[in-house]
Amino acid sequence: MDAAQQLVTPDARAFQADINGPLFQMGVADGKWRLLALGWPYAVIEVTAAVGVFALRFELTGFSAKPPTAQPWDPALNGPLAHHKWPRSKGGRVKDVFRTDWLGGTALYLACDRRTIEGHQNWVAQMPARLWKPGGSIVQYLEEIHVLLNSQDFTPPLVAAA
């Protein structure tokens, strides 16, 4: 299937419009993230960290009415990032989000992640500002990751991710 055929569904068109829009493109221009690959319904986006970069593979079915889900990804191997290459933490929120024990490392522990919110309905009341909003932008997810990867809590893996 060629690229033109891939973007015929409403969710694919919504995602394409989102990444062509000013919020995503400002992040690209600022060096916060960049799109590495798009093969609907997946997109691999690299996020810049205080040290290095980390790629995430997003599954985007139903975008933007439904939240995306993402996992750390190794673009060179085109597969999940080995757990020892994940971002490390000094004991704060990075360890809470980048949990290799959560769903086998196939989703990040974020309120805007589709797979995570399914099991955490209490977050609707506890953290409404972090929840995915229908019609939202992938930038919401990327900003949360970028902030974490550039926080004082972030520590690079012992083996460089990129």
ChimeraX attribute file (.defattr): number of C-alpha atoms within 10 A of each C-alpha:
attribute: neighborCount
match mode: 1-to-1
recipient: residues
	/A:1	7
	/A:2	7
	/A:3	10
	/A:4	7
	/A:5	9
	/A:6	14
	/A:7	18
	/A:8	11
	/A:9	13
	/A:10	13
	/A:11	19
	/A:12	21
	/A:13	14
	/A:14	19
	/A:15	22
	/A:16	13
	/A:17	13
	/A:18	20
	/A:19	18
	/A:20	11
	/A:21	12
	/A:22	11
	/A:23	14
	/A:24	23
	/A:25	17
	/A:26	13
	/A:27	18
	/A:28	16
	/A:29	10
	/A:30	10
	/A:31	11
	/A:32	21
	/A:33	24
	/A:34	19
	/A:35	15
	/A:36	13
	/A:37	13
	/A:38	16
	/A:39	14
	/A:40	20
	/A:41	17
	/A:42	17
	/A:43	18
	/A:44	23
	/A:45	22
	/A:46	24
	/A:47	22
	/A:48	19
	/A:49	21
	/A:50	15
	/A:51	16
	/A:52	13
	/A:53	18
	/A:54	25
	/A:55	24
	/A:56	25
	/A:57	27
	/A:58	22
	/A:59	20
	/A:60	21
	/A:61	19
	/A:62	17
	/A:63	22
	/A:64	22
	/A:65	15
	/A:66	18
	/A:67	26
	/A:68	23
	/A:69	24
	/A:70	26
	/A:71	23
	/A:72	28
	/A:73	24
	/A:74	20
	/A:75	19
	/A:76	8
	/A:77	8
	/A:78	10
	/A:79	12
	/A:80	16
	/A:81	22
	/A:82	13
	/A:83	15
	/A:84	13
	/A:85	18
	/A:86	23
	/A:87	26
	/A:88	19
	/A:89	21
	/A:90	11
	/A:91	11
	/A:92	14
	/A:93	14
	/A:94	22
	/A:95	18
	/A:96	14
	/A:97	19
	/A:98	23
	/A:99	19
	/A:100	20
	/A:101	10
	/A:102	14
	/A:103	12
	/A:104	10
	/A:105	19
	/A:106	19
	/A:107	26
	/A:108	24
	/A:109	25
	/A:110	21
	/A:111	23
	/A:112	24
	/A:113	22
	/A:114	21
	/A:115	19
	/A:116	17
	/A:117	19
	/A:118	10
	/A:119	9
	/A:120	11
	/A:121	11
	/A:122	10
	/A:123	15
	/A:124	14
	/A:125	9
	/A:126	11
	/A:127	10
	/A:128	13
	/A:129	12
	/A:130	16
	/A:131	21
	/A:132	24
	/A:133	15
	/A:134	12
	/A:135	13
	/A:136	18
	/A:137	23
	/A:138	21
	/A:139	18
	/A:140	16
	/A:141	21
	/A:142	19
	/A:143	16
	/A:144	14
	/A:145	23
	/A:146	21
	/A:147	16
	/A:148	22
	/A:149	25
	/A:150	15
	/A:151	16
	/A:152	13
	/A:153	16
	/A:154	22
	/A:155	19
	/A:156	18
	/A:157	16
	/A:158	11
	/A:159	9
	/A:160	14
	/A:161	20
	/A:162	12
